[in-house]
Every structure is written in structure tokens, then in C-alpha cells.
Amino acid sequence: MGPKKRSRRELREPGEVVVVKRAKTEEEEDTGWTGVNERTFIAVKPDGVQRKLVGEIIRRFERRGFKLVGLKLLQASEDLLREHYWELRTKPFFKDLINYMSSGPVVAMVWEGLDVVKTARKMLGETNPADSLPGTIRGDYGVEVGRNVIHGSDSVESAQKEIPLWFRQDELHCWEDGSSHWIYN
């Protein structure tokens, strides 16, 4: 009797990111889509939480076909926020940004899916809500740059830095999404 066969899920370590690549279409080659199953960090900022937009934002990501693998409501410390926004530390608005982001609870999330980083950025809209198209989260709910409802990783590299800042490895869940075969080839 040989070794017991194990499912793909059993082969993964808890919290391990599995990268699935597929061949790119011509359209993907032209648009920069990577064809990779990846993770991104999304945070509903204090204004989004206070305005009760959390459910609507989660709904949009779920309907798009992405899988939620981490979720928590927290009051972000100034130390965490300084580290998260480290690249903006020399900007004149840095102190106000830290004060705003620590002014109320934040909903931190990790989403997983095919090209989730780039797609999430398109779903969020431009940093300045006035420049965001209707149908994007900021286009529909944002009013000004300083209260733009949501943060999303701007690259795979940023996501790889941001996710461990906000989540311990044991807070990220690897689970089988029964609908994935209806979404992906």
C-alpha cells in the first residue's frame, strides 16, 4: 500500500500563498495583467467605517470573485501607521494622515484572486475621489483626498510588505472556495 493521497489543500501550509500561473491571452499581454493568483491588502479607513460602507465594499470584492482570507476590525496604533505609510514620511500631510487613520477603527482585509492587486486598484478608483470614475468605490463614496474611504496595495511588492504588518500568519486562512470553478478556467 503506497502513501496516502492528499488533496491540494492538505499539501498547503496554513497561510501559505499558492501562486497559480496560466498562459496569458493577447489582451492580457497588451494590458499588463499578470495571470497570477495573488493576495492584496485592503483597508476600509475610519471614514468608511463611520459611514457604514464596510458591507458594501466586501460585497463588491466578493461579487468580483475574490476570496477573503483575512479580516479584522482594529484601532491602528500610530506606530503601525507610521510603518505602513513610511514612504510618505517626508510629505507635508504625513502627520494629518497618521492622525486621521488613528482617529477611529479600520477594517483590515486580505483578498486573494487572479490579478487581485491590479483589479482592486481599478475597483478603488483614483486617490483623489474627484478623479475617480462612477462605479469605483472612491467615485461612488469618496468626497476628498483626505477622506477617500479605502486603502489598497498599489503593487504586489507593496502587498507583500503590508499584509505582514497588519496580519500575523495564523490570521490568514487558506480555504477552498467552491465557486472558483465558476469564475476561473
Long-range contacts (C-beta under 8 A, 24 or more apart in sequence): 9-174, 9-175, 9-176, 12-174, 14-169, 14-170, 14-172, 14-173, 14-174, 15-169, 15-170, 15-172, 15-173, 15-174, 16-174, 17-112, 18-174, 20-114, 22-185, 32-118, 33-115, 33-118, 34-115, 34-118, 34-156, 35-114, 35-115, 36-114, 36-115, 37-112, 37-113, 37-114, 37-116, 38-112, 38-113, 38-114, 38-115, 38-116, 38-117, 38-156, 38-159, 39-69, 39-110, 39-111, 39-112, 39-116, 39-159, 39-163, 40-110, 40-111, 40-116, 40-117, 40-120, 40-152, 40-153, 40-159, 41-108, 41-109, 41-110, 41-151, 41-152, 41-153, 41-158, 41-159, 41-162, 41-163, 41-166, 42-108, 42-109, 42-110, 42-111, 42-120, 42-150, 42-151, 42-152, 42-153, 43-106, 43-107, 43-108, 43-109, 43-150, 43-151, 43-152, 43-166, 44-106, 44-107, 44-109, 44-149, 44-150, 45-100, 45-101, 45-106, 45-147, 45-148, 45-149, 45-150, 45-151, 46-100, 46-101, 46-103, 46-104, 46-105, 46-106, 47-147, 47-148, 47-149, 48-107, 48-141, 48-149, 48-150, 49-73, 49-104, 49-105, 49-106, 49-107, 50-104, 51-141, 51-149, 53-141, 53-149, 54-107, 56-141, 57-137, 57-149, 57-150, 58-109, 60-123, 60-137, 61-109, 61-111, 61-120, 61-123, 64-113, 64-119, 64-123, 65-113, 65-179, 65-180, 65-183, 65-184, 66-111, 66-112, 66-113, 66-116, 66-119, 66-120, 67-111, 67-112, 67-113, 67-175, 67-177, 67-180, 68-109, 68-110, 68-111, 68-112, 69-110, 69-111, 69-112, 69-172, 69-173, 69-174, 69-175, 70-108, 70-109, 70-110, 70-163, 70-167, 70-171, 70-172, 70-173, 71-107, 71-108, 71-109, 71-110, 72-107, 72-108, 72-167, 72-171, 73-105, 73-106, 73-107, 73-108, 74-105, 74-106, 74-108, 75-102, 75-104, 75-105, 75-106, 76-101, 76-102, 76-106, 77-102, 78-102, 80-165, 80-166, 83-165, 84-162, 84-165, 84-166, 93-146, 96-146, 97-146, 100-146, 100-147, 108-166, 108-167, 110-163, 110-167, 110-172, 114-184, 117-152, 117-153, 117-154, 117-155, 117-156, 117-159, 120-152, 120-153, 121-152, 121-154, 123-152, 124-150, 124-152
